[in-house]
Amino acid sequence: MRMLAAALALAATCLSTVPNAQAEEKKDFSVCWSIYAGWMPWGYMQDSGLLKKWADKYGLTIEAVQINDYVESINQYTAGQYDGCTMTNMDALSIPAGGGVDTTALIVGDYSNGNDGVILKGKDKLEDIKGQRVNLVELSVSHYLLARALESVDMAEKDVTVVNTSDADMVAAYQTPDVTAVVTWNPLLSTIAAMPDSHEVFDSSKIPGEILDLMVVNTQTLKDNPDFGKALTGAWYEMMTLMQSDTPEGKAALEAMAKASGTDLQGFEDQLSTTAMFYDPAKAVEFTKSDKLPETMTFVANFLFDHGILGQGAPSADFVGIEYPGGKTTGDEGNVQLRYDPEYMEMAAEKAL
């Protein structure tokens, strides 16, 4: 779930010479997604026929394919096997964009608002983390959250020792006497926080809007096939309306997504409660146009560069250019590979799809 494995430093290098997916006008498309509260709608849209309804409207076929391995889904998108993929802003910058695949954030779906956190055993202040071994998935959003947490108390990564730990092993590791500090995400976060003498001392609600969950698409494919963007975006926001509808159909959709993600309705709603979903496209547009986004992406670029995963041979944190609404850029204007384009979300807000 939303993690960048240590192997991705190598993957980024291997993929750095992969060209953009062959882009041309076409009718058949596929996007991939993986299990996470904010991305479960893609599976339901596929299974319920909602995605087909919108694809049919534009004379297209679109398939949303679940890939169990999040990292593999990004790699397959980057290699051109899919036209779009769900991923975080951090992973979008480091893998496809850092690997030279021009990528557009079509839908800014949500941000983590407490889904990711820092837990200490036997200590209840973030400052107490100093000198401790911290178990987390290295080079993941957990690693990024730790860096931001340490900054908030005038510390840096040198003040702790990061221990790379698989998400599959995190709960078991925490139950051993040697593990006293972890950074992880839900549902692991809530499981560990409920254990005796556990204290959540920092979470992603302290850095709102920094850990973003996106649907990205190949920029050239979108340019050549704007109806593809319209169909995806139209389906997404119809789904957002359904999820908020307080109807039997809406409840059935939530229950189906809960089951597909391995929990019950209450568990799924708990995860959604710490996921700041942009149900309203106008709110997503407002966020994408805000001054906060370039600031966030600069933090992210610096983190990736400092950890050696911002593209092959990146000479600085400005190696990859990022474009925002209104023509604003951060990074290298001559190497823009990641674009935040609210055009299709604006169409949804204006009911023009």
C-alpha positions in Angstrom: 0.0 0.0 0.0 1.5 3.3 -1.1 5.0 2.3 -0.5 8.3 2.8 -2.4 10.4 -0.3 -1.8 14.1 0.1 -1.4 14.5 -1.7 -4.7 13.0 1.3 -6.5 16.2 3.2 -6.5 17.4 0.4 -8.8 14.1 0.3 -10.7 14.3 4.1 -11.3 17.7 3.6 -12.9 16.5 0.7 -15.0 13.5 2.6 -16.2 15.3 5.9 -16.8 15.6 5.3 -20.5 12.1 4.0 -21.0 10.3 6.3 -23.5 6.8 7.5 -23.1 4.2 4.9 -24.0 3.4 4.9 -27.7 0.8 7.7 -27.8 -1.7 8.1 -30.6 -5.4 8.5 -31.0 -7.0 5.2 -29.9 -10.1 3.7 -28.3 -8.9 1.1 -25.9 -7.3 2.1 -22.6 -6.3 0.5 -19.3 -5.4 1.9 -15.9 -4.1 0.1 -12.8 -4.7 0.5 -9.1 -3.8 -1.1 -5.8 -5.4 -1.6 -2.4 -5.7 1.6 -0.4 -8.8 3.3 1.0 -8.6 6.2 -1.4 -8.2 4.0 -4.4 -10.8 1.3 -3.7 -13.4 3.3 -5.9 -11.5 2.2 -9.0 -12.2 -1.4 -8.4 -15.9 -0.8 -7.6 -16.2 1.4 -10.7 -14.8 -1.5 -12.8 -17.0 -4.2 -11.2 -20.2 -2.2 -11.1 -20.1 -1.0 -14.7 -19.8 2.7 -13.8 -16.5 3.0 -15.5 -17.9 1.2 -18.6 -20.9 3.6 -18.6 -18.5 6.6 -18.9 -16.2 4.9 -21.4 -19.3 4.1 -23.6 -20.3 7.7 -23.4 -17.2 8.7 -25.3 -17.0 5.6 -27.5 -14.1 4.1 -25.6 -13.3 1.0 -23.7 -11.5 1.5 -20.3 -10.4 -1.3 -17.9 -9.3 -0.6 -14.4 -6.9 -3.5 -13.4 -6.1 -4.3 -9.8 -2.4 -5.1 -9.2 -1.6 -6.5 -5.8 1.9 -5.2 -5.7 1.8 -1.4 -5.5 5.5 -1.0 -6.6 4.9 -3.3 -9.6 1.9 -1.2 -10.7 4.0 1.9 -10.9 6.8 0.0 -12.8 4.3 -1.4 -15.3 2.8 2.1 -15.9 6.3 3.6 -16.3 7.1 0.8 -18.8 4.1 1.8 -20.9 1.9 -1.2 -20.1 -0.9 0.9 -18.7 -2.2 4.4 -19.7 -2.7 5.4 -16.1 -2.0 4.3 -12.5 -2.8 5.2 -8.9 0.2 6.5 -6.9 1.3 9.1 -4.4 2.8 12.4 -5.4 6.2 11.2 -4.1 6.2 8.1 -6.1 4.9 9.9 -9.3 7.9 12.2 -9.1 10.5 9.6 -8.3 9.6 6.7 -10.7 7.8 7.7 -13.9 8.8 11.4 -13.9 12.3 10.7 -12.6 12.6 8.0 -15.2 11.7 10.3 -18.0 8.1 9.4 -18.6 6.1 12.6 -18.9 3.1 12.1 -16.5 0.0 14.2 -15.6 -1.8 14.1 -12.3 -5.3 13.8 -13.8 -7.2 13.4 -10.5 -6.0 14.6 -7.1 -8.2 12.2 -5.1 -7.2 12.8 -1.5 -4.4 13.4 1.0 -3.5 11.4 4.1 -5.0 13.2 7.1 -3.9 10.9 9.9 -3.6 7.6 7.9 0.2 7.7 8.5 1.9 8.1 11.9 4.8 7.8 14.3 4.4 5.5 17.3 6.7 5.2 20.3 6.7 2.5 22.9 6.8 3.7 26.4 7.4 7.3 25.5 4.8 10.0 24.7 6.7 12.9 23.2 8.1 13.1 19.7 11.4 14.4 21.1 11.9 11.1 22.8 12.6 9.5 19.4 16.2 10.9 19.5 18.8 8.1 19.5 16.2 5.4 18.8 16.1 2.8 16.1 13.0 3.5 14.0 11.3 0.7 12.0 9.7 1.7 8.8 9.5 0.9 5.1 12.5 2.7 3.8 12.1 5.2 1.0 8.3 5.2 1.5 5.9 7.9 2.5 6.6 6.7 6.1 10.2 7.6 5.6 9.1 11.0 4.3 6.8 11.5 7.3 9.6 10.7 9.6 11.8 13.4 8.0 9.0 16.0 8.3 8.3 14.9 11.9 12.0 15.3 12.9 12.1 18.7 11.2 9.2 19.8 13.4 11.3 19.3 16.6 14.6 20.6 15.1 16.1 17.2 14.5 17.2 15.3 11.4 17.6 11.7 10.3 21.1 11.6 11.7 19.5 11.7 15.1 17.9 8.3 14.7 18.7 5.0 13.0 16.3 3.9 10.3 15.6 0.2 10.2 14.0 -1.0 6.9 11.1 -3.2 7.8 8.5 -4.7 5.5 4.9 -3.6 6.1 4.0 -7.3 6.3 6.4 -7.7 9.3 5.7 -4.4 11.1 3.1 -5.5 13.6 5.1 -8.6 14.6 8.3 -6.6 14.8 6.7 -4.1 17.2 5.7 -6.8 19.5 9.3 -7.7 20.2 11.2 -5.9 23.0 13.8 -4.4 20.7 11.4 -2.4 18.6 10.5 0.8 20.3 9.6 3.2 17.4 7.7 2.7 14.2 6.3 4.7 11.4 3.6 3.1 9.4 0.1 3.6 7.8 -3.4 2.3 8.3 -4.7 -0.2 9.1 -1.3 -1.2 10.6 -1.1 2.2 12.4 -4.3 1.7 14.3 -3.4 -1.9 15.2 -0.1 -0.9 16.7 -1.5 2.2 18.4 -4.0 0.1 20.3 -1.2 -2.1 21.8 -0.2 -1.5 25.5 2.1 1.5 26.2 1.9 2.7 22.6 1.8 6.5 21.9 1.2 8.1 18.5 3.4 11.2 18.7 3.0 12.5 15.1 0.8 11.9 12.2 0.1 13.1 8.7 -2.6 15.5 9.9 0.3 17.7 11.0 1.4 18.0 7.4 -2.0 18.3 5.6 -1.9 18.0 1.9 1.7 16.6 1.6 1.0 12.9 1.1 -1.3 13.0 -1.9 -3.0 10.1 -3.6 -3.4 10.5 -7.4 -4.6 9.0 -10.6 -1.9 9.8 -13.0 -1.9 9.3 -16.8 0.7 9.4 -19.6 0.8 13.0 -20.7 1.1 12.3 -24.4 -1.7 9.8 -24.3 -4.0 12.3 -22.6 -3.1 15.0 -25.1 -3.9 12.7 -28.0 -7.0 11.3 -26.4 -8.8 14.0 -24.3 -11.9 11.8 -24.1 -9.9 9.3 -22.1 -9.4 12.0 -19.5 -13.1 13.0 -19.6 -14.3 9.5 -19.1 -12.0 8.7 -16.2 -12.8 11.9 -14.5 -16.5 11.7 -15.1 -16.7 8.2 -13.7 -14.6 9.1 -10.6 -16.8 12.0 -9.6 -20.0 10.1 -10.1 -18.5 7.5 -7.8 -17.6 10.3 -5.3 -21.3 11.4 -5.3 -22.4 7.8 -4.8 -20.2 7.4 -1.8 -21.6 10.4 -0.1 -25.2 9.8 -1.1 -26.5 8.2 2.1 -28.6 5.8 0.0 -28.9 2.0 -0.1 -26.8 2.1 -3.3 -24.1 4.2 -1.6 -24.0 1.9 1.4 -23.8 -1.1 -0.9 -20.8 0.5 -2.7 -19.0 1.2 0.6 -19.7 -2.3 1.8 -18.3 -3.8 -1.4 -15.2 -1.6 -1.2 -14.7 -2.6 2.4 -14.9 -6.3 1.6 -12.5 -5.9 -1.3 -10.0 -4.2 1.0 -10.2 -6.9 3.6 -12.3 -5.2 6.3 -15.9 -4.5 7.2 -17.9 -1.3 6.7 -16.9 0.2 10.0 -13.3 -0.5 9.4 -13.4 1.0 5.9 -15.2 4.1 7.2 -12.6 4.5 9.9 -9.9 4.5 7.2 -11.9 7.1 5.2 -12.1 9.3 8.3 -8.3 9.8 8.2 -8.3 10.2 4.4 -9.1 13.7 3.3 -11.1 12.8 0.2 -11.8 15.5 -2.4 -15.4 14.4 -3.0 -16.1 17.8 -4.6 -14.1 18.4 -7.8 -14.1 22.1 -7.1 -12.2 21.5 -3.8 -9.6 19.3 -5.7 -9.2 22.2 -8.3 -8.8 24.7 -5.5 -6.1 22.6 -3.8 -4.3 21.9 -7.1 -4.2 25.7 -7.8 -3.0 26.6 -4.3 0.5 27.9 -3.5 0.8 25.0 -1.0 1.3 22.4 -3.8 4.6 23.8 -5.2 5.9 24.1 -1.6 5.0 20.5 -0.9 6.5 19.2 -4.1 9.8 21.1 -3.2 9.9 19.3 0.1 9.3 16.0 -1.7 12.0 16.7 -4.4 14.5 17.5 -1.7 13.7 14.3 0.2 14.0 12.2 -2.9 17.3 13.8 -3.9 18.8 13.5 -0.4 18.0 9.7 -0.6 19.4 9.2 -4.1 16.1 8.3 -5.8 15.3 11.4 -8.0 16.2 9.9 -11.3 19.4 8.5 -12.6 22.4 10.8 -12.0 20.2 13.7 -10.7 22.6 16.5 -10.0 20.3 18.4 -7.7 16.7 18.4 -6.2 15.7 20.5 -9.2 16.5 17.8 -11.7 12.9 17.1 -12.6 10.6 19.9 -13.6 7.1 20.0 -12.2 4.4 22.1 -13.8 1.4 23.6 -12.0 -1.7 25.5 -13.1 -1.0 28.9 -14.6 2.4 27.9 -16.0 4.2 27.9 -12.7 7.0 25.4 -12.4 9.5 24.2 -9.8 12.6 22.3 -10.7 14.2 22.3 -14.2 11.9 24.1 -16.7 13.8 22.2 -19.5 12.9 18.8 -18.0 9.3 19.0 -17.0 8.1 15.4 -16.5 5.3 15.8 -13.9 2.3 18.0 -14.5 -0.6 19.0 -12.2 -3.4 19.8 -14.7 -6.8 20.6 -13.2 -8.6 20.9 -16.6 -10.6 17.7 -16.3 -11.5 18.2 -12.7 -12.7 21.7 -13.6 -14.9 20.2 -16.3 -16.4 17.9 -13.6 -16.9 20.9 -11.3 -18.7 22.8 -14.1 -20.7 19.6 -15.0 -19.3 19.9 -18.5 -18.4 16.2 -18.9 
